């Protein structure tokens, strides 16, 4: 069985299309996307009094006089890694004054945009490939229901998924606290209690369990991120960014205690790599979503275990 694992594409449609294409190219049996599915922000396309539409993003200015050009603006924004949303100037001002409206707008737009690109699975996905999609810490409420509504996509949270090789997949989307107060992050103590609930999902044979945990364990080769100062700016010494371990202590404790066969992780974009935690083999494909670079880990599994693996990107 060939398994492909990607994480943290952050709403980039280009990466999603590359992911779907890679399934066919590499003859993949099972694909896993482990958060973060949502873009970082949405950019308004402002409807003008004269019926035209205008948008500004990263120094680019666009004007649309008809539906065709309006679709062109949307396409340009999506290429830039942000979500488009059409609003009047009055609506924009109202939303800017109300933080709750900003959050609700982002939730709504994220759900709409994810629904749109998940539709591509039916169009592009090989019939014999299983696609598993789980949220990550950056993904707002409502994303889960969108995934569940797609019959040709497997939503893995709250259950174990059995593979023909005898392996079981358990999935977990939460992380320890970050500097950005994301939707699915909790204190380590609470994270530990949530992780313990996963024990009852498996058959108990941990040597056959694959842990699809968005957050990596602390103090490994796959949880190194730039150290930040009090203003959330990278710390440099001798002209080089300082790296620090930011993974979860609770995830590490859980993996050390139960020793699943494989740990598949994302979350820390800057730390692609491979490591071991006792007998558990760890992987993080990393992410360069802003550059549009597709990165993934491909694993060849049999009943005897991991036969081979390689990186894409």
C-alpha positions in Angstrom: 0.0 0.0 0.0 1.4 3.4 -1.0 0.4 6.3 1.3 1.1 10.0 0.6 1.0 12.6 3.3 0.7 16.4 3.0 0.1 19.1 5.6 -0.4 22.9 5.8 -1.4 23.9 2.3 -3.3 26.9 3.7 -6.0 27.3 1.1 -3.6 27.3 -1.9 -5.6 25.9 -4.8 -2.4 25.4 -6.7 -1.0 23.0 -4.1 -4.3 21.2 -3.9 -4.2 20.6 -7.6 -0.5 19.4 -7.4 -1.5 17.1 -4.6 -4.3 15.5 -6.7 -2.0 15.2 -9.7 0.7 13.6 -7.5 -1.7 10.8 -6.5 -1.9 9.6 -10.1 1.8 10.2 -10.9 3.0 8.2 -7.9 0.3 5.5 -8.0 -1.0 6.3 -4.5 -3.5 4.1 -2.7 -4.2 6.4 0.3 -3.7 10.1 0.6 -3.8 12.1 3.8 -4.1 15.9 4.2 -3.5 16.9 7.8 -4.5 20.6 8.2 -4.1 23.5 7.9 -6.6 23.7 5.2 -7.6 27.3 5.4 -5.9 30.4 4.0 -4.6 33.0 6.4 -7.0 35.7 5.4 -9.6 37.0 2.9 -9.3 40.1 0.8 -12.4 42.1 -0.1 -13.4 42.8 -3.7 -15.4 46.0 -3.2 -18.5 46.6 -5.2 -18.6 50.2 -6.5 -21.6 52.5 -6.9 -21.2 52.3 -10.7 -21.5 48.5 -10.7 -17.8 47.8 -11.1 -15.6 45.9 -8.7 -12.1 46.8 -7.3 -9.5 45.0 -5.2 -6.0 45.7 -3.9 -3.5 43.1 -2.8 0.3 43.3 -2.4 0.6 46.4 -4.6 -1.7 45.0 -7.3 -4.9 46.9 -8.2 -7.7 45.3 -10.2 -10.9 46.6 -11.7 -13.7 44.5 -13.1 -16.5 45.8 -15.3 -18.1 42.4 -15.9 -18.5 38.9 -14.5 -15.6 37.5 -16.5 -13.2 40.1 -15.2 -14.6 39.6 -11.7 -13.7 35.9 -11.9 -10.3 37.0 -13.0 -9.8 39.0 -9.8 -10.9 36.1 -7.7 -8.5 33.8 -9.5 -5.6 36.3 -8.9 -6.4 36.5 -5.2 -6.6 32.7 -4.9 -3.2 32.4 -6.6 -1.8 34.8 -4.0 -3.0 32.5 -1.2 -5.9 34.5 0.1 -9.6 34.1 -0.2 -11.7 36.6 -2.2 -15.0 38.0 -0.7 -17.3 40.5 -2.4 -18.5 43.3 -0.3 -19.7 46.9 -0.6 -17.6 49.6 1.0 -20.3 50.1 3.6 -20.2 46.4 4.5 -16.4 46.5 4.7 -16.5 49.4 7.2 -19.1 47.7 9.3 -17.1 44.5 9.4 -13.9 46.4 10.3 -15.6 47.8 13.4 -16.8 44.5 14.7 -14.2 41.7 15.5 -17.0 39.1 15.8 -18.2 39.9 12.2 -14.6 39.5 11.0 -14.3 36.1 12.6 -17.7 35.0 11.2 -16.8 36.3 7.7 -13.6 34.3 7.7 -15.4 31.1 8.9 -18.0 31.5 6.2 -15.6 32.2 3.4 -13.2 29.4 4.5 -16.1 26.9 4.4 -17.2 28.1 0.9 -13.6 28.0 -0.5 -12.8 24.6 1.0 -16.0 23.2 -0.4 -15.1 24.5 -3.8 -11.7 22.9 -3.9 -12.8 19.6 -2.4 -15.1 19.3 -5.3 -12.0 18.8 -7.4 -11.5 15.4 -5.8 -14.4 14.0 -7.7 -13.0 15.5 -10.9 -9.3 14.8 -10.5 -8.9 11.9 -8.0 -8.1 8.4 -9.3 -11.1 6.1 -8.5 -9.0 3.6 -6.5 -7.3 6.3 -4.3 -8.7 7.0 -0.8 -8.5 10.7 0.3 -8.4 11.4 4.0 -8.7 15.1 5.1 -8.4 16.4 8.6 -8.4 20.0 9.9 -5.5 21.6 11.8 -5.2 24.2 14.5 -5.6 27.1 12.0 -9.0 25.8 10.7 -12.1 27.5 12.0 -15.4 25.9 13.0 -17.6 24.7 10.2 -14.7 23.2 8.2 -15.5 19.7 9.7 -19.0 19.7 8.3 -17.8 20.7 4.9 -15.4 17.7 4.8 -18.1 15.3 6.0 -20.5 16.5 3.2 -18.1 15.2 0.6 -18.9 11.5 0.1 -15.7 10.7 -1.7 -13.5 12.1 1.1 -12.9 10.4 4.5 -13.2 12.5 7.7 -11.0 10.6 10.2 -11.5 12.3 13.5 -13.1 10.4 16.3 -12.4 6.9 14.8 -9.7 4.6 13.7 -9.4 3.8 10.0 -8.2 0.3 9.1 -5.9 -0.3 6.1 -5.4 -3.5 4.1 -1.9 -3.9 5.6 -3.4 -4.3 9.1 -2.4 -0.8 10.2 -4.8 1.6 11.9 -4.9 5.3 11.5 -5.8 7.6 14.4 -6.0 11.4 13.8 -5.8 14.5 16.0 -6.0 18.1 15.0 -5.3 20.2 18.1 -1.9 21.7 19.1 -0.3 23.2 22.1 -0.6 27.0 22.4 0.9 29.2 19.7 1.7 33.0 19.6 -1.3 33.4 17.3 -4.2 32.1 19.4 -5.5 29.8 16.7 -8.9 28.1 16.8 -7.7 24.6 17.7 -5.0 25.0 20.3 -5.3 24.2 24.0 -3.0 24.2 27.1 -0.8 21.1 27.4 -2.8 19.7 30.3 -6.0 19.7 28.3 -4.2 18.4 25.2 -3.0 15.4 27.2 -6.6 14.6 28.4 -7.8 14.8 24.8 -5.0 12.5 23.6 -5.9 9.9 26.1 -9.4 9.6 24.6 -7.8 8.3 21.4 -6.7 5.1 23.2 -10.1 3.5 22.9 -10.2 4.0 19.2 -7.6 1.4 18.4 -7.5 -2.4 18.7 -4.7 -2.0 21.2 -1.9 -3.2 18.9 0.1 0.0 18.9 2.8 -1.6 16.8 0.3 -1.3 13.9 -1.0 2.2 14.7 -0.2 5.2 12.5 -0.7 8.5 14.5 -1.8 11.3 12.2 -1.3 14.1 14.7 -1.1 17.6 13.2 1.2 18.7 16.0 4.7 17.2 16.3 6.3 16.1 19.6 8.6 18.5 21.4 12.3 18.3 21.1 12.7 16.4 17.9 14.1 17.2 14.4 10.6 18.0 13.2 9.4 20.7 15.6 12.0 23.4 15.0 10.6 26.9 14.3 12.1 30.4 14.3 12.4 31.9 17.8 10.3 35.0 18.2 10.7 38.1 20.3 8.0 39.8 22.3 6.8 41.5 19.1 6.5 38.1 17.4 9.5 38.9 15.1 12.2 36.4 14.4 15.3 36.5 16.6 18.6 36.7 14.7 22.1 36.1 16.0 25.2 36.6 13.8 22.8 37.2 10.9 21.1 33.8 11.3 17.6 33.1 12.5 17.5 31.3 15.8 15.5 28.1 15.9 13.7 26.6 18.9 11.6 23.5 19.6 7.9 24.3 19.7 6.1 21.0 19.5 3.9 19.5 22.1 5.2 18.0 25.3 1.9 16.1 25.6 2.2 14.6 22.1 5.7 13.5 23.0 4.6 11.9 26.2 1.7 10.1 24.4 4.0 8.8 21.7 6.6 7.7 24.2 4.1 5.9 26.3 2.1 4.1 23.6 4.7 3.8 20.9 2.7 3.8 17.7 4.5 2.5 14.6 4.6 5.8 12.7 3.9 9.4 13.6 2.8 11.7 10.7 3.0 15.4 11.6 2.8 18.9 10.1 2.2 22.3 11.8 5.8 23.4 11.8 6.4 24.5 8.2 10.1 25.1 8.7 11.0 21.7 10.0 10.6 19.0 7.3 12.3 15.9 8.3 12.5 12.4 9.7 13.2 11.3 13.3 12.6 8.5 15.8 11.0 8.7 19.3 12.0 5.3 20.8 10.4 2.9 18.2 8.1 5.4 16.6 9.3 6.7 13.2 8.4 10.3 12.8 7.8 12.3 9.6 7.0 16.0 8.7 6.8 17.0 5.0 7.2 20.7 5.9 5.4 23.4 4.0 6.3 26.1 1.5 2.8 27.0 0.6 3.5 30.7 0.1 6.0 29.8 -2.7 3.5 27.3 -4.2 5.9 24.4 -3.6 4.3 21.0 -3.2 5.8 18.9 -0.4 4.8 15.5 0.8 6.0 12.2 2.3 5.3 8.9 0.4 5.4 5.7 2.4 5.3 2.1 1.1 3.6 -0.1 3.7 3.1 -3.8 3.7 1.9 -6.3 6.4 5.5 -6.5 7.4 5.8 -2.8 8.0 7.4 0.2 6.3 9.2 -1.0 3.2 10.4 2.3 1.7 9.7 6.0 1.9 10.7 9.2 0.0 10.0 12.9 0.0 8.4 15.0 -2.7 9.5 18.7 -2.8 
